[in-house]
Amino acid sequence: MFDIETVWANVLAHEGEVFHQIRGGEFTYRVKGNMIFPDRTNVQISKNIQQ
């Protein structure tokens, strides 16, 4: 299992890249602070994890 800092480093490293969805769509994302903002939805993803 990866710790959150390792995962977050990968998130930052791939910011702005184009990702391809299974159904043919594409998306990118940007990071601001501890939040991820995908360009194809209004949903934001937080770095914070809750246990």
ModelCIF file with pLDDT and N, C-alpha, C, O atoms, coordinates in Angstrom:
data_MODEL
#
_entry.id   MODEL 
#
_entity.id                         1 
_entity.type                       polymer 
_entity.pdbx_number_of_molecules   1 
#
_entity_poly.entity_id                      1 
_entity_poly.type                           'polypeptide(L)' 
_entity_poly.nstd_linkage                   no 
_entity_poly.nstd_monomer                   no 
_entity_poly.pdbx_seq_one_letter_code       MFDIETVWANVLAHEGEVFHQIRGGEFTYRVKGNMIFPDRTNVQISKNIQQ 
_entity_poly.pdbx_seq_one_letter_code_can   MFDIETVWANVLAHEGEVFHQIRGGEFTYRVKGNMIFPDRTNVQISKNIQQ 
_entity_poly.pdbx_strand_id                 A 
#
loop_
_entity_poly_seq.entity_id 
_entity_poly_seq.num 
_entity_poly_seq.mon_id 
_entity_poly_seq.hetero 
1 1  MET n 
1 2  PHE n 
1 3  ASP n 
1 4  ILE n 
1 5  GLU n 
1 6  THR n 
1 7  VAL n 
1 8  TRP n 
1 9  ALA n 
1 10 ASN n 
1 11 VAL n 
1 12 LEU n 
1 13 ALA n 
1 14 HIS n 
1 15 GLU n 
1 16 GLY n 
1 17 GLU n 
1 18 VAL n 
1 19 PHE n 
1 20 HIS n 
1 21 GLN n 
1 22 ILE n 
1 23 ARG n 
1 24 GLY n 
1 25 GLY n 
1 26 GLU n 
1 27 PHE n 
1 28 THR n 
1 29 TYR n 
1 30 ARG n 
1 31 VAL n 
1 32 LYS n 
1 33 GLY n 
1 34 ASN n 
1 35 MET n 
1 36 ILE n 
1 37 PHE n 
1 38 PRO n 
1 39 ASP n 
1 40 ARG n 
1 41 THR n 
1 42 ASN n 
1 43 VAL n 
1 44 GLN n 
1 45 ILE n 
1 46 SER n 
1 47 LYS n 
1 48 ASN n 
1 49 ILE n 
1 50 GLN n 
1 51 GLN n 
#
_struct_asym.id          A 
_struct_asym.entity_id   1 
#
loop_
_ma_qa_metric.id 
_ma_qa_metric.mode 
_ma_qa_metric.name 
_ma_qa_metric.software_group_id 
_ma_qa_metric.type 
1 global pLDDT . pLDDT 
2 local  pLDDT . pLDDT 
#
_ma_qa_metric_global.metric_id      1 
_ma_qa_metric_global.metric_value   93.22 
_ma_qa_metric_global.model_id       1 
_ma_qa_metric_global.ordinal_id     1 
#
loop_
_ma_qa_metric_local.label_asym_id 
_ma_qa_metric_local.label_comp_id 
_ma_qa_metric_local.label_seq_id 
_ma_qa_metric_local.metric_id 
_ma_qa_metric_local.metric_value 
_ma_qa_metric_local.model_id 
_ma_qa_metric_local.ordinal_id 
A MET 1  2 77.00 1 1  
A PHE 2  2 80.00 1 2  
A ASP 3  2 89.00 1 3  
A ILE 4  2 90.00 1 4  
A GLU 5  2 92.00 1 5  
A THR 6  2 94.00 1 6  
A VAL 7  2 93.00 1 7  
A TRP 8  2 96.00 1 8  
A ALA 9  2 97.00 1 9  
A ASN 10 2 97.00 1 10 
A VAL 11 2 97.00 1 11 
A LEU 12 2 98.00 1 12 
A ALA 13 2 98.00 1 13 
A HIS 14 2 98.00 1 14 
A GLU 15 2 98.00 1 15 
A GLY 16 2 98.00 1 16 
A GLU 17 2 98.00 1 17 
A VAL 18 2 98.00 1 18 
A PHE 19 2 97.00 1 19 
A HIS 20 2 97.00 1 20 
A GLN 21 2 95.00 1 21 
A ILE 22 2 96.00 1 22 
A ARG 23 2 95.00 1 23 
A GLY 24 2 95.00 1 24 
A GLY 25 2 95.00 1 25 
A GLU 26 2 97.00 1 26 
A PHE 27 2 97.00 1 27 
A THR 28 2 98.00 1 28 
A TYR 29 2 98.00 1 29 
A ARG 30 2 98.00 1 30 
A VAL 31 2 98.00 1 31 
A LYS 32 2 98.00 1 32 
A GLY 33 2 96.00 1 33 
A ASN 34 2 96.00 1 34 
A MET 35 2 97.00 1 35 
A ILE 36 2 97.00 1 36 
A PHE 37 2 98.00 1 37 
A PRO 38 2 97.00 1 38 
A ASP 39 2 97.00 1 39 
A ARG 40 2 94.00 1 40 
A THR 41 2 94.00 1 41 
A ASN 42 2 96.00 1 42 
A VAL 43 2 94.00 1 43 
A GLN 44 2 95.00 1 44 
A ILE 45 2 95.00 1 45 
A SER 46 2 95.00 1 46 
A LYS 47 2 95.00 1 47 
A ASN 48 2 88.00 1 48 
A ILE 49 2 69.00 1 49 
A GLN 50 2 65.00 1 50 
A GLN 51 2 54.00 1 51 
#
loop_
_atom_site.group_PDB 
_atom_site.id 
_atom_site.type_symbol 
_atom_site.label_atom_id 
_atom_site.label_alt_id 
_atom_site.label_comp_id 
_atom_site.label_asym_id 
_atom_site.label_entity_id 
_atom_site.label_seq_id 
_atom_site.pdbx_PDB_ins_code 
_atom_site.Cartn_x 
_atom_site.Cartn_y 
_atom_site.Cartn_z 
_atom_site.occupancy 
_atom_site.B_iso_or_equiv 
_atom_site.pdbx_formal_charge 
_atom_site.auth_seq_id 
_atom_site.auth_comp_id 
_atom_site.auth_asym_id 
_atom_site.auth_atom_id 
_atom_site.pdbx_PDB_model_num 
ATOM 1   N N  . MET A 1 1  ? 0.844   -1.172 0.000   1.00 77.00 ? 1  MET A N  1 
ATOM 2   C CA . MET A 1 1  ? 0.000   0.000  0.000   1.00 77.00 ? 1  MET A CA 1 
ATOM 3   C C  . MET A 1 1  ? 0.899   1.249  0.000   1.00 77.00 ? 1  MET A C  1 
ATOM 4   O O  . MET A 1 1  ? 1.964   1.254  0.618   1.00 77.00 ? 1  MET A O  1 
ATOM 5   N N  . PHE A 1 2  ? 0.465   2.291  -0.690  1.00 80.00 ? 2  PHE A N  1 
ATOM 6   C CA . PHE A 1 2  ? 1.231   3.529  -0.779  1.00 80.00 ? 2  PHE A CA 1 
ATOM 7   C C  . PHE A 1 2  ? 0.749   4.527  0.266   1.00 80.00 ? 2  PHE A C  1 
ATOM 8   O O  . PHE A 1 2  ? -0.437  4.564  0.595   1.00 80.00 ? 2  PHE A O  1 
ATOM 9   N N  . ASP A 1 3  ? 1.661   5.329  0.781   1.00 89.00 ? 3  ASP A N  1 
ATOM 10  C CA . ASP A 1 3  ? 1.236   6.382  1.692   1.00 89.00 ? 3  ASP A CA 1 
ATOM 11  C C  . ASP A 1 3  ? 0.743   7.577  0.873   1.00 89.00 ? 3  ASP A C  1 
ATOM 12  O O  . ASP A 1 3  ? 1.057   7.688  -0.312  1.00 89.00 ? 3  ASP A O  1 
ATOM 13  N N  . ILE A 1 4  ? -0.014  8.453  1.489   1.00 90.00 ? 4  ILE A N  1 
ATOM 14  C CA . ILE A 1 4  ? -0.668  9.561  0.788   1.00 90.00 ? 4  ILE A CA 1 
ATOM 15  C C  . ILE A 1 4  ? 0.356   10.495 0.143   1.00 90.00 ? 4  ILE A C  1 
ATOM 16  O O  . ILE A 1 4  ? 0.084   11.048 -0.922  1.00 90.00 ? 4  ILE A O  1 
ATOM 17  N N  . GLU A 1 5  ? 1.508   10.682 0.747   1.00 92.00 ? 5  GLU A N  1 
ATOM 18  C CA . GLU A 1 5  ? 2.507   11.589 0.169   1.00 92.00 ? 5  GLU A CA 1 
ATOM 19  C C  . GLU A 1 5  ? 3.085   11.028 -1.133  1.00 92.00 ? 5  GLU A C  1 
ATOM 20  O O  . GLU A 1 5  ? 3.382   11.793 -2.051  1.00 92.00 ? 5  GLU A O  1 
ATOM 21  N N  . THR A 1 6  ? 3.245   9.720  -1.224  1.00 94.00 ? 6  THR A N  1 
ATOM 22  C CA . THR A 1 6  ? 3.702   9.097  -2.468  1.00 94.00 ? 6  THR A CA 1 
ATOM 23  C C  . THR A 1 6  ? 2.649   9.254  -3.558  1.00 94.00 ? 6  THR A C  1 
ATOM 24  O O  . THR A 1 6  ? 2.963   9.606  -4.695  1.00 94.00 ? 6  THR A O  1 
ATOM 25  N N  . VAL A 1 7  ? 1.408   8.991  -3.199  1.00 93.00 ? 7  VAL A N  1 
ATOM 26  C CA . VAL A 1 7  ? 0.306   9.142  -4.157  1.00 93.00 ? 7  VAL A CA 1 
ATOM 27  C C  . VAL A 1 7  ? 0.197   10.596 -4.599  1.00 93.00 ? 7  VAL A C  1 
ATOM 28  O O  . VAL A 1 7  ? 0.044   10.870 -5.789  1.00 93.00 ? 7  VAL A O  1 
ATOM 29  N N  . TRP A 1 8  ? 0.274   11.527 -3.656  1.00 96.00 ? 8  TRP A N  1 
ATOM 30  C CA . TRP A 1 8  ? 0.130   12.949 -3.980  1.00 96.00 ? 8  TRP A CA 1 
ATOM 31  C C  . TRP A 1 8  ? 1.253   13.425 -4.900  1.00 96.00 ? 8  TRP A C  1 
ATOM 32  O O  . TRP A 1 8  ? 1.017   14.246 -5.787  1.00 96.00 ? 8  TRP A O  1 
ATOM 33  N N  . ALA A 1 9  ? 2.448   12.929 -4.705  1.00 97.00 ? 9  ALA A N  1 
ATOM 34  C CA . ALA A 1 9  ? 3.574   13.276 -5.591  1.00 97.00 ? 9  ALA A CA 1 
ATOM 35  C C  . ALA A 1 9  ? 3.259   12.845 -7.022  1.00 97.00 ? 9  ALA A C  1 
ATOM 36  O O  . ALA A 1 9  ? 3.591   13.563 -7.965  1.00 97.00 ? 9  ALA A O  1 
ATOM 37  N N  . ASN A 1 10 ? 2.630   11.692 -7.199  1.00 97.00 ? 10 ASN A N  1 
ATOM 38  C CA . ASN A 1 10 ? 2.235   11.230 -8.531  1.00 97.00 ? 10 ASN A CA 1 
ATOM 39  C C  . ASN A 1 10 ? 1.119   12.085 -9.102  1.00 97.00 ? 10 ASN A C  1 
ATOM 40  O O  . ASN A 1 10 ? 1.112   12.385 -10.296 1.00 97.00 ? 10 ASN A O  1 
ATOM 41  N N  . VAL A 1 11 ? 0.179   12.477 -8.261  1.00 97.00 ? 11 VAL A N  1 
ATOM 42  C CA . VAL A 1 11 ? -0.896  13.369 -8.711  1.00 97.00 ? 11 VAL A CA 1 
ATOM 43  C C  . VAL A 1 11 ? -0.290  14.662 -9.244  1.00 97.00 ? 11 VAL A C  1 
ATOM 44  O O  . VAL A 1 11 ? -0.658  15.116 -10.328 1.00 97.00 ? 11 VAL A O  1 
ATOM 45  N N  . LEU A 1 12 ? 0.618   15.247 -8.511  1.00 98.00 ? 12 LEU A N  1 
ATOM 46  C CA . LEU A 1 12 ? 1.263   16.496 -8.932  1.00 98.00 ? 12 LEU A CA 1 
ATOM 47  C C  . LEU A 1 12 ? 2.080   16.309 -10.207 1.00 98.00 ? 12 LEU A C  1 
ATOM 48  O O  . LEU A 1 12 ? 2.089   17.180 -11.076 1.00 98.00 ? 12 LEU A O  1 
ATOM 49  N N  . ALA A 1 13 ? 2.764   15.176 -10.316 1.00 98.00 ? 13 ALA A N  1 
ATOM 50  C CA . ALA A 1 13 ? 3.620   14.919 -11.475 1.00 98.00 ? 13 ALA A CA 1 
ATOM 51  C C  . ALA A 1 13 ? 2.822   14.808 -12.775 1.00 98.00 ? 13 ALA A C  1 
ATOM 52  O O  . ALA A 1 13 ? 3.352   15.086 -13.850 1.00 98.00 ? 13 ALA A O  1 
ATOM 53  N N  . HIS A 1 14 ? 1.559   14.405 -12.684 1.00 98.00 ? 14 HIS A N  1 
ATOM 54  C CA . HIS A 1 14 ? 0.747   14.177 -13.887 1.00 98.00 ? 14 HIS A CA 1 
ATOM 55  C C  . HIS A 1 14 ? -0.312  15.249 -14.120 1.00 98.00 ? 14 HIS A C  1 
ATOM 56  O O  . HIS A 1 14 ? -1.151  15.111 -15.010 1.00 98.00 ? 14 HIS A O  1 
ATOM 57  N N  . GLU A 1 15 ? -0.276  16.313 -13.324 1.00 98.00 ? 15 GLU A N  1 
ATOM 58  C CA . GLU A 1 15 ? -1.216  17.414 -13.500 1.00 98.00 ? 15 GLU A CA 1 
ATOM 59  C C  . GLU A 1 15 ? -1.122  17.964 -14.927 1.00 98.00 ? 15 GLU A C  1 
ATOM 60  O O  . GLU A 1 15 ? -0.028  18.211 -15.434 1.00 98.00 ? 15 GLU A O  1 
ATOM 61  N N  . GLY A 1 16 ? -2.263  18.150 -15.556 1.00 98.00 ? 16 GLY A N  1 
ATOM 62  C CA . GLY A 1 16 ? -2.303  18.723 -16.900 1.00 98.00 ? 16 GLY A CA 1 
ATOM 63  C C  . GLY A 1 16 ? -2.210  17.704 -18.022 1.00 98.00 ? 16 GLY A C  1 
ATOM 64  O O  . GLY A 1 16 ? -2.475  18.044 -19.175 1.00 98.00 ? 16 GLY A O  1 
ATOM 65  N N  . GLU A 1 17 ? -1.841  16.463 -17.720 1.00 98.00 ? 17 GLU A N  1 
ATOM 66  C CA . GLU A 1 17 ? -1.789  15.430 -18.753 1.00 98.00 ? 17 GLU A CA 1 
ATOM 67  C C  . GLU A 1 17 ? -3.206  15.053 -19.181 1.00 98.00 ? 17 GLU A C  1 
ATOM 68  O O  . GLU A 1 17 ? -4.163  15.245 -18.432 1.00 98.00 ? 17 GLU A O  1 
ATOM 69  N N  . VAL A 1 18 ? -3.325  14.523 -20.376 1.00 98.00 ? 18 VAL A N  1 
ATOM 70  C CA . VAL A 1 18 ? -4.613  14.060 -20.874 1.00 98.00 ? 18 VAL A CA 1 
ATOM 71  C C  . VAL A 1 18 ? -4.767  12.590 -20.508 1.00 98.00 ? 18 VAL A C  1 
ATOM 72  O O  . VAL A 1 18 ? -3.900  11.769 -20.809 1.00 98.00 ? 18 VAL A O  1 
ATOM 73  N N  . PHE A 1 19 ? -5.881  12.268 -19.854 1.00 97.00 ? 19 PHE A N  1 
ATOM 74  C CA . PHE A 1 19 ? -6.213  10.895 -19.495 1.00 97.00 ? 19 PHE A CA 1 
ATOM 75  C C  . PHE A 1 19 ? -7.380  10.450 -20.360 1.00 97.00 ? 19 PHE A C  1 
ATOM 76  O O  . PHE A 1 19 ? -8.275  11.240 -20.664 1.00 97.00 ? 19 PHE A O  1 
ATOM 77  N N  . HIS A 1 20 ? -7.368  9.175  -20.757 1.00 97.00 ? 20 HIS A N  1 
ATOM 78  C CA . HIS A 1 20 ? -8.402  8.623  -21.630 1.00 97.00 ? 20 HIS A CA 1 
ATOM 79  C C  . HIS A 1 20 ? -9.306  7.697  -20.826 1.00 97.00 ? 20 HIS A C  1 
ATOM 80  O O  . HIS A 1 20 ? -8.840  6.791  -20.134 1.00 97.00 ? 20 HIS A O  1 
ATOM 81  N N  . GLN A 1 21 ? -10.603 7.944  -20.933 1.00 95.00 ? 21 GLN A N  1 
ATOM 82  C CA . GLN A 1 21 ? -11.572 7.129  -20.227 1.00 95.00 ? 21 GLN A CA 1 
ATOM 83  C C  . GLN A 1 21 ? -11.942 5.903  -21.060 1.00 95.00 ? 21 GLN A C  1 
ATOM 84  O O  . GLN A 1 21 ? -11.777 5.901  -22.280 1.00 95.00 ? 21 GLN A O  1 
ATOM 85  N N  . ILE A 1 22 ? -12.436 4.879  -20.405 1.00 96.00 ? 22 ILE A N  1 
ATOM 86  C CA . ILE A 1 22 ? -12.815 3.638  -21.080 1.00 96.00 ? 22 ILE A CA 1 
ATOM 87  C C  . ILE A 1 22 ? -13.823 3.902  -22.190 1.00 96.00 ? 22 ILE A C  1 
ATOM 88  O O  . ILE A 1 22 ? -13.745 3.278  -23.249 1.00 96.00 ? 22 ILE A O  1 
ATOM 89  N N  . ARG A 1 23 ? -14.760 4.804  -21.973 1.00 95.00 ? 23 ARG A N  1 
ATOM 90  C CA . ARG A 1 23 ? -15.808 5.069  -22.970 1.00 95.00 ? 23 ARG A CA 1 
ATOM 91  C C  . ARG A 1 23 ? -15.401 6.102  -24.013 1.00 95.00 ? 23 ARG A C  1 
ATOM 92  O O  . ARG A 1 23 ? -16.242 6.575  -24.778 1.00 95.00 ? 23 ARG A O  1 
ATOM 93  N N  . GLY A 1 24 ? -14.130 6.453  -24.050 1.00 95.00 ? 24 GLY A N  1 
ATOM 94  C CA . GLY A 1 24 ? -13.628 7.313  -25.111 1.00 95.00 ? 24 GLY A CA 1 
ATOM 95  C C  . GLY A 1 24 ? -13.446 8.781  -24.765 1.00 95.00 ? 24 GLY A C  1 
ATOM 96  O O  . GLY A 1 24 ? -12.863 9.526  -25.553 1.00 95.00 ? 24 GLY A O  1 
ATOM 97  N N  . GLY A 1 25 ? -13.924 9.212  -23.618 1.00 95.00 ? 25 GLY A N  1 
ATOM 98  C CA . GLY A 1 25 ? -13.745 10.605 -23.223 1.00 95.00 ? 25 GLY A CA 1 
ATOM 99  C C  . GLY A 1 25 ? -12.316 10.880 -22.785 1.00 95.00 ? 25 GLY A C  1 
ATOM 100 O O  . GLY A 1 25 ? -11.537 9.959  -22.542 1.00 95.00 ? 25 GLY A O  1 
ATOM 101 N N  . GLU A 1 26 ? -11.992 12.135 -22.692 1.00 97.00 ? 26 GLU A N  1 
ATOM 102 C CA . GLU A 1 26 ? -10.683 12.552 -22.206 1.00 97.00 ? 26 GLU A CA 1 
ATOM 103 C C  . GLU A 1 26 ? -10.877 13.577 -21.095 1.00 97.00 ? 26 GLU A C  1 
ATOM 104 O O  . GLU A 1 26 ? -11.881 14.289 -21.065 1.00 97.00 ? 26 GLU A O  1 
ATOM 105 N N  . PHE A 1 27 ? -9.920  13.647 -20.192 1.00 97.00 ? 27 PHE A N  1 
ATOM 106 C CA . PHE A 1 27 ? -9.967  14.689 -19.167 1.00 97.00 ? 27 PHE A CA 1 
ATOM 107 C C  . PHE A 1 27 ? -8.560  15.029 -18.717 1.00 97.00 ? 27 PHE A C  1 
ATOM 108 O O  . PHE A 1 27 ? -7.621  14.253 -18.896 1.00 97.00 ? 27 PHE A O  1 
ATOM 109 N N  . THR A 1 28 ? -8.439  16.197 -18.135 1.00 98.00 ? 28 THR A N  1 
ATOM 110 C CA . THR A 1 28 ? -7.225  16.630 -17.457 1.00 98.00 ? 28 THR A CA 1 
ATOM 111 C C  . THR A 1 28 ? -7.649  17.113 -16.082 1.00 98.00 ? 28 THR A C  1 
ATOM 112 O O  . THR A 1 28 ? -8.842  17.173 -15.781 1.00 98.00 ? 28 THR A O  1 
ATOM 113 N N  . TYR A 1 29 ? -6.689  17.454 -15.254 1.00 98.00 ? 29 TYR A N  1 
ATOM 114 C CA . TYR A 1 29 ? -7.015  18.035 -13.954 1.00 98.00 ? 29 TYR A CA 1 
ATOM 115 C C  . TYR A 1 29 ? -5.937  19.031 -13.571 1.00 98.00 ? 29 TYR A C  1 
ATOM 116 O O  . TYR A 1 29 ? -4.817  19.004 -14.081 1.00 98.00 ? 29 TYR A O  1 
ATOM 117 N N  . ARG A 1 30 ? -6.313  19.912 -12.656 1.00 98.00 ? 30 ARG A N  1 
ATOM 118 C CA . ARG A 1 30 ? -5.349  20.843 -12.082 1.00 98.00 ? 30 ARG A CA 1 
ATOM 119 C C  . ARG A 1 30 ? -5.406  20.685 -10.574 1.00 98.00 ? 30 ARG A C  1 
ATOM 120 O O  . ARG A 1 30 ? -6.411  20.241 -10.018 1.00 98.00 ? 30 ARG A O  1 
ATOM 121 N N  . VAL A 1 31 ? -4.327  21.049 -9.927  1.00 98.00 ? 31 VAL A N  1 
ATOM 122 C CA . VAL A 1 31 ? -4.226  20.952 -8.474  1.00 98.00 ? 31 VAL A CA 1 
ATOM 123 C C  . VAL A 1 31 ? -4.084  22.354 -7.915  1.00 98.00 ? 31 VAL A C  1 
ATOM 124 O O  . VAL A 1 31 ? -3.279  23.153 -8.395  1.00 98.00 ? 31 VAL A O  1 
ATOM 125 N N  . LYS A 1 32 ? -4.871  22.639 -6.901  1.00 98.00 ? 32 LYS A N  1 
ATOM 126 C CA . LYS A 1 32 ? -4.763  23.908 -6.188  1.00 98.00 ? 32 LYS A CA 1 
ATOM 127 C C  . LYS A 1 32 ? -4.806  23.585 -4.702  1.00 98.00 ? 32 LYS A C  1 
ATOM 128 O O  . LYS A 1 32 ? -5.824  23.137 -4.175  1.00 98.00 ? 32 LYS A O  1 
ATOM 129 N N  . GLY A 1 33 ? -3.679  23.823 -4.039  1.00 96.00 ? 33 GLY A N  1 
ATOM 130 C CA . GLY A 1 33 ? -3.595  23.463 -2.623  1.00 96.00 ? 33 GLY A CA 1 
ATOM 131 C C  . GLY A 1 33 ? -3.701  21.962 -2.463  1.00 96.00 ? 33 GLY A C  1 
ATOM 132 O O  . GLY A 1 33 ? -2.918  21.209 -3.043  1.00 96.00 ? 33 GLY A O  1 
ATOM 133 N N  . ASN A 1 34 ? -4.670  21.531 -1.676  1.00 96.00 ? 34 ASN A N  1 
ATOM 134 C CA . ASN A 1 34 ? -4.892  20.102 -1.441  1.00 96.00 ? 34 ASN A CA 1 
ATOM 135 C C  . ASN A 1 34 ? -6.115  19.579 -2.191  1.00 96.00 ? 34 ASN A C  1 
ATOM 136 O O  . ASN A 1 34 ? -6.705  18.575 -1.791  1.00 96.00 ? 34 ASN A O  1 
ATOM 137 N N  . MET A 1 35 ? -6.495  20.251 -3.273  1.00 97.00 ? 35 MET A N  1 
ATOM 138 C CA . MET A 1 35 ? -7.677  19.863 -4.031  1.00 97.00 ? 35 MET A CA 1 
ATOM 139 C C  . MET A 1 35 ? -7.315  19.563 -5.481  1.00 97.00 ? 35 MET A C  1 
ATOM 140 O O  . MET A 1 35 ? -6.449  20.218 -6.062  1.00 97.00 ? 35 MET A O  1 
ATOM 141 N N  . ILE A 1 36 ? -7.980  18.573 -6.056  1.00 97.00 ? 36 ILE A N  1 
ATOM 142 C CA . ILE A 1 36 ? -7.852  18.222 -7.468  1.00 97.00 ? 36 ILE A CA 1 
ATOM 143 C C  . ILE A 1 36 ? -9.124  18.671 -8.165  1.00 97.00 ? 36 ILE A C  1 
ATOM 144 O O  . ILE A 1 36 ? -10.226 18.389 -7.695  1.00 97.00 ? 36 ILE A O  1 
ATOM 145 N N  . PHE A 1 37 ? -8.975  19.373 -9.291  1.00 98.00 ? 37 PHE A N  1 
ATOM 146 C CA . PHE A 1 37 ? -10.103 19.886 -10.054 1.00 98.00 ? 37 PHE A CA 1 
ATOM 147 C C  . PHE A 1 37 ? -10.104 19.277 -11.457 1.00 98.00 ? 37 PHE A C  1 
ATOM 148 O O  . PHE A 1 37 ? -9.432  19.790 -12.351 1.00 98.00 ? 37 PHE A O  1 
ATOM 149 N N  . PRO A 1 38 ? -10.860 18.176 -11.662 1.00 97.00 ? 38 PRO A N  1 
ATOM 150 C CA . PRO A 1 38 ? -10.975 17.616 -13.016 1.00 97.00 ? 38 PRO A CA 1 
ATOM 151 C C  . PRO A 1 38 ? -11.710 18.602 -13.914 1.00 97.00 ? 38 PRO A C  1 
ATOM 152 O O  . PRO A 1 38 ? -12.562 19.354 -13.441 1.00 97.00 ? 38 PRO A O  1 
ATOM 153 N N  . ASP A 1 39 ? -11.387 18.606 -15.213 1.00 97.00 ? 39 ASP A N  1 
ATOM 154 C CA . ASP A 1 39 ? -11.990 19.598 -16.114 1.00 97.00 ? 39 ASP A CA 1 
ATOM 155 C C  . ASP A 1 39 ? -13.353 19.179 -16.663 1.00 97.00 ? 39 ASP A C  1 
ATOM 156 O O  . ASP A 1 39 ? -14.007 19.994 -17.315 1.00 97.00 ? 39 ASP A O  1 
ATOM 157 N N  . ARG A 1 40 ? -13.809 17.954 -16.433 1.00 94.00 ? 40 ARG A N  1 
ATOM 158 C CA . ARG A 1 40 ? -15.075 17.505 -17.007 1.00 94.00 ? 40 ARG A CA 1 
ATOM 159 C C  . ARG A 1 40 ? -16.189 17.367 -15.980 1.00 94.00 ? 40 ARG A C  1 
ATOM 160 O O  . ARG A 1 40 ? -17.245 16.815 -16.290 1.00 94.00 ? 40 ARG A O  1 
ATOM 161 N N  . THR A 1 41 ? -15.974 17.853 -14.774 1.00 94.00 ? 41 THR A N  1 
ATOM 162 C CA . THR A 1 41 ? -16.984 17.771 -13.730 1.00 94.00 ? 41 THR A CA 1 
ATOM 163 C C  . THR A 1 41 ? -16.804 18.934 -12.769 1.00 94.00 ? 41 THR A C  1 
ATOM 164 O O  . THR A 1 41 ? -15.749 19.567 -12.736 1.00 94.00 ? 41 THR A O  1 
ATOM 165 N N  . ASN A 1 42 ? -17.835 19.209 -11.992 1.00 96.00 ? 42 ASN A N  1 
ATOM 166 C CA . ASN A 1 42 ? -17.750 20.241 -10.969 1.00 96.00 ? 42 ASN A CA 1 
ATOM 167 C C  . ASN A 1 42 ? -17.369 19.661 -9.615  1.00 96.00 ? 42 ASN A C  1 
ATOM 168 O O  . ASN A 1 42 ? -17.322 20.389 -8.624  1.00 96.00 ? 42 ASN A O  1 
ATOM 169 N N  . VAL A 1 43 ? -17.101 18.375 -9.561  1.00 94.00 ? 43 VAL A N  1 
ATOM 170 C CA . VAL A 1 43 ? -16.728 17.704 -8.324  1.00 94.00 ? 43 VAL A CA 1 
ATOM 171 C C  . VAL A 1 43 ? -15.230 17.881 -8.087  1.00 94.00 ? 43 VAL A C  1 
ATOM 172 O O  . VAL A 1 43 ? -14.416 17.638 -8.978  1.00 94.00 ? 43 VAL A O  1 
ATOM 173 N N  . GLN A 1 44 ? -14.880 18.304 -6.883  1.00 95.00 ? 44 GLN A N  1 
ATOM 174 C CA . GLN A 1 44 ? -13.475 18.433 -6.518  1.00 95.00 ? 44 GLN A CA 1 
ATOM 175 C C  . GLN A 1 44 ? -13.096 17.242 -5.643  1.00 95.00 ? 44 GLN A C  1 
ATOM 176 O O  . GLN A 1 44 ? -13.929 16.696 -4.921  1.00 95.00 ? 44 GLN A O  1 
ATOM 177 N N  . ILE A 1 45 ? -11.828 16.849 -5.720  1.00 95.00 ? 45 ILE A N  1 
ATOM 178 C CA . ILE A 1 45 ? -11.330 15.716 -4.942  1.00 95.00 ? 45 ILE A CA 1 
ATOM 179 C C  . ILE A 1 45 ? -10.295 16.243 -3.967  1.00 95.00 ? 45 ILE A C  1 
ATOM 180 O O  . ILE A 1 45 ? -9.351  16.929 -4.360  1.00 95.00 ? 45 ILE A O  1 
ATOM 181 N N  . SER A 1 46 ? -10.475 15.920 -2.696  1.00 95.00 ? 46 SER A N  1 
ATOM 182 C CA . SER A 1 46 ? -9.578  16.401 -1.652  1.00 95.00 ? 46 SER A CA 1 
ATOM 183 C C  . SER A 1 46 ? -8.436  15.425 -1.419  1.00 95.00 ? 46 SER A C  1 
ATOM 184 O O  . SER A 1 46 ? -8.608  14.212 -1.532  1.00 95.00 ? 46 SER A O  1 
ATOM 185 N N  . LYS A 1 47 ? -7.269  15.965 -1.092  1.00 95.00 ? 47 LYS A N  1 
ATOM 186 C CA . LYS A 1 47 ? -6.134  15.134 -0.690  1.00 95.00 ? 47 LYS A CA 1 
ATOM 187 C C  . LYS A 1 47 ? -6.396  14.484 0.661   1.00 95.00 ? 47 LYS A C  1 
ATOM 188 O O  . LYS A 1 47 ? -5.904  13.387 0.925   1.00 95.00 ? 47 LYS A O  1 
ATOM 189 N N  . ASN A 1 48 ? -7.149  15.135 1.500   1.00 88.00 ? 48 ASN A N  1 
ATOM 190 C CA . ASN A 1 48 ? -7.395  14.644 2.849   1.00 88.00 ? 48 ASN A CA 1 
ATOM 191 C C  . ASN A 1 48 ? -8.130  13.321 2.830   1.00 88.00 ? 48 ASN A C  1 
ATOM 192 O O  . ASN A 1 48 ? -9.098  13.136 2.092   1.00 88.00 ? 48 ASN A O  1 
ATOM 193 N N  . ILE A 1 49 ? -7.652  12.409 3.653   1.00 69.00 ? 49 ILE A N  1 
ATOM 194 C CA . ILE A 1 49 ? -8.316  11.117 3.765   1.00 69.00 ? 49 ILE A CA 1 
ATOM 195 C C  . ILE A 1 49 ? -8.933  11.007 5.142   1.00 69.00 ? 49 ILE A C  1 
ATOM 196 O O  . ILE A 1 49 ? -8.393  11.512 6.127   1.00 69.00 ? 49 ILE A O  1 
ATOM 197 N N  . GLN A 1 50 ? -10.059 10.345 5.195   1.00 65.00 ? 50 GLN A N  1 
ATOM 198 C CA . GLN A 1 50 ? -10.722 10.140 6.484   1.00 65.00 ? 50 GLN A CA 1 
ATOM 199 C C  . GLN A 1 50 ? -10.768 8.651  6.769   1.00 65.00 ? 50 GLN A C  1 
ATOM 200 O O  . GLN A 1 50 ? -11.050 7.840  5.888   1.00 65.00 ? 50 GLN A O  1 
ATOM 201 N N  . GLN A 1 51 ? -10.488 8.312  8.010   1.00 54.00 ? 51 GLN A N  1 
ATOM 202 C CA . GLN A 1 51 ? -10.493 6.893  8.376   1.00 54.00 ? 51 GLN A CA 1 
ATOM 203 C C  . GLN A 1 51 ? -11.536 6.633  9.429   1.00 54.00 ? 51 GLN A C  1 
ATOM 204 O O  . GLN A 1 51 ? -11.697 5.496  9.872   1.00 54.00 ? 51 GLN A O  1 
#
